[in-house]
Amino acid sequence: MIIFYDKKVIDLGCGEGRDSIFLKKNNANVIGVDISPCALTKARESSKAQNLDIDFIETNVLFLNAFKDEYFDTAINMGCLHMIVDAKERKKHICNVYRILKRGGVFIVDHCQKNWGKGFFSLPPHLYSKDKMVVGNKIKRVVRTKDGQKLMDLEVIPYLEKQKDELVEEICSFGFKKEYILDTDTQAFGNSTLAIFKKD
């Protein structure tokens, strides 16, 4: 079991702050980072509305230059790592996560697997197909809005699929040790690998 109470946690690719807010409610000292100013504006609004004091920082998760070596107890990357498709950039990101984690620190990753669309879509299967999941194509998604739901065309952006063994091998090659791994299939993340690694 991972304890977040009074721990220093970085939420990598925090988006609109869902996980950062959850962590703060569980008494973590959390910092959320993302490259999108629009997402961070939403994150700040959401945390403020809940009277939560969370630092949200606009930065590229590849570099993490603003953070000292061995500063964080835990780093989470929930659906951001698979958006880094270049091998050199993935190496840079994982090495920097290793650098900013304390000895014994934990790295939690959720990464899409091959055929990740299974379970991911909020539309019936007849409205989409895997062959449409090509970068640049548009797919239909049901998106929640303040007024309910809306059907939208969203462009497929570059992403990288990895089977769990490939993911474990990649992350462990930079010094992490595998602690726990689980196949997941949820509407939020689809067919993905949830993995926990530790820095010795």
Helices and strands as residue ranges (DSSP letters): E 8-12, H 18-25, E 29-34, H 37-49, E 55-58, E 72-78, G 81-83, H 87-100, E 101-112, G 125-127, G 130-132, E 138-145, E 148-155, H 164-172, E 176-186, E 190-199
